[in-house]
Amino acid sequence: MDADVPGTVLKRERTRDAVLELIESRSPGDAIPSERALCALLGVSRPTVRAAVDELVAAGLLVREHGRGMFVAPAKITQELVAGDRALSVPQAAGAWSSRLLEFTTLQAGARVGRKLRMSPAAEIVYVARLRLVDGAPMAIEHLHIRAELVPGLSAKELESGDLYEHLRATHGVHVREAVQAIEPTVVTRAEAGLLDVPELSPALLFERLTSDTTGRPVEYVHSLYRGDRYRIVSRLALGPAAEAAPDLEGHHPGIPPGDFAHGDAITSSTRGDIQAGG
């Protein structure tokens, strides 16, 4: 690497790319050279290396461990959006998903949730907060608001196993059809950071989803917070006509972990802003 490249920004960018190449050549958990060793290897100053490393740590690609060094971070959970002819088809995200129930109660909808679900503020909803985990590691916090009359007898077990939509279909004959979803960047609060095992004000993705049934009736309003250092969304855009229609792919929509929409109801999505996030 040329140590005399003019311009601080370009020099830092090239340093970042060189460190990123080291990361991509290793496996999660592998050590990378110290900042001092990187300075000698790349022929740049300590502040330049530190700035590049700080950026990669913030992006969730590197982990610093005090007294031990720097290591390649765990692989991100990558979710791909694929445009299909009939609906949005999304391949399965990696990892074993599970849930831990944080709160489960029945209460009045209130003004804001009532407007979203097109019901009286005094009407009852089931409120659920659950922590979603991937391979045992916390990934997201979900807040669900469901019309209470649709889910009599809803149990904690169904929510922990992620079979809410199967329960609606099999027990109550409610078929969800459309999920309109917005995705925005945000940061976590102190309480959220404790649940997600990340520092306060860490980057996150905020999902807001309104799910409707085949009659157009709103069934559920959800807002979810996903770790920005571990969750990544990639869009695949069709820029020309395909030779033939793409087959439907089983899986789940970003913000809808496995077990939801598991039996093929159509899903469409509306998002605000850029849809690619993460490292």
MOLIN-V974794 format. One record per run of one state. SS is the DSSP state (alpha for helix, beta for strand, coil for the rest). FROM is the first residue (numbers start at 0). LEN is the number of residues. If there is no record, write none. Layout:
BEGIN
ss->[SS:SS]
from->[FROM:FROM]
len->[LEN:LEN]
END
This chain:
BEGIN
ss->[coil:alpha:coil:beta:coil:alpha:coil:alpha:coil:beta:coil:beta:coil:beta:coil:beta:coil:beta:coil:alpha:coil:beta:coil:beta:alpha:coil:alpha:coil:alpha:coil:beta:coil:alpha:coil:beta:coil:beta:coil:beta:coil:beta:coil]
from->[0:7:24:30:32:34:42:45:58:61:65:68:72:76:83:87:89:96:108:109:117:123:134:136:147:150:155:161:163:172:175:187:189:196:202:213:217:227:230:236:276:277]
len->[7:17:6:2:2:8:3:13:3:4:3:4:4:7:4:2:7:12:1:8:6:11:2:11:3:5:6:2:9:3:12:2:7:6:11:4:10:3:6:40:1:2]
END
